[in-house]
Amino acid sequence: MTHIPEQFSSLAQLYYDMDKAWNQVAQQYGFQCNGCEDNCCLSLFFHHTHAEASFLQFGFQTLPRKDQKHILALSRDYCRQTFSSTAESQNQPASKKIPCPLLKNDRCSLYKFRPMICRMHGLPHELHKPGFNVIKGPGCDAGKFDSRTYIPFDRTPFYKQMAVIEMNFRQLTGKTGKIKKAIAQILSDSMPEQRRDIKAP
């Protein structure tokens, strides 16, 4: 079992709590993710916290070297195919859906290190922002949730905890600035000596 460094302990606990809550609601629906055409691993998700990016990079370093090289090659191709070549439009996704570079035999190679959005996706949910109406999101197509009675799944506490974790992580590491990166970009940054070849053009 991989030892989790102290700086990631709060994030690992939050991930555990997220998974537990997600699984409880999914069980009430009788829903089990078995993959589908609207596969979340084919969707382009951007991740916005330095803490999660660093934790994913830490997990990546635990993989065998040959797996790292393979994933980095896939990440390079993903970035080249998904993002435009100019910095101004770097985060403009292409229409083609490409598998996440971590996807191997329909499974995530870094499942226990995967970011929050990957964990929370799939179930109908709600989000409470001060001064705004409740934001409700639909579940994925595979669950056919539109025809089912909504089971409350409030993401708000998890987002609040993540904000605190991110603030503390920034203070601890000195990281600053906004982050908006896909997993392929985060993984590319995990190997500084290869950034020139692997980062999105």
Secondary structure as UniProt FT lines:
FT   HELIX           6..8
FT   HELIX           9..29
FT   TURN            37..38
FT   HELIX           40..42
FT   HELIX           50..61
FT   HELIX           65..82
FT   HELIX           87..89
FT   TURN            90..91
FT   TURN            101..102
FT   STRAND          103..104
FT   TURN            105..106
FT   STRAND          107..108
FT   TURN            109..110
FT   HELIX           111..113
FT   HELIX           116..120
FT   TURN            121..122
FT   STRAND          125..127
FT   TURN            130..131
FT   STRAND          135..137
FT   HELIX           141..143
FT   HELIX           145..147
FT   HELIX           156..173
FT   HELIX           183..188
FT   TURN            189..190
FT   HELIX           192..194
FT   HELIX           195..198
//
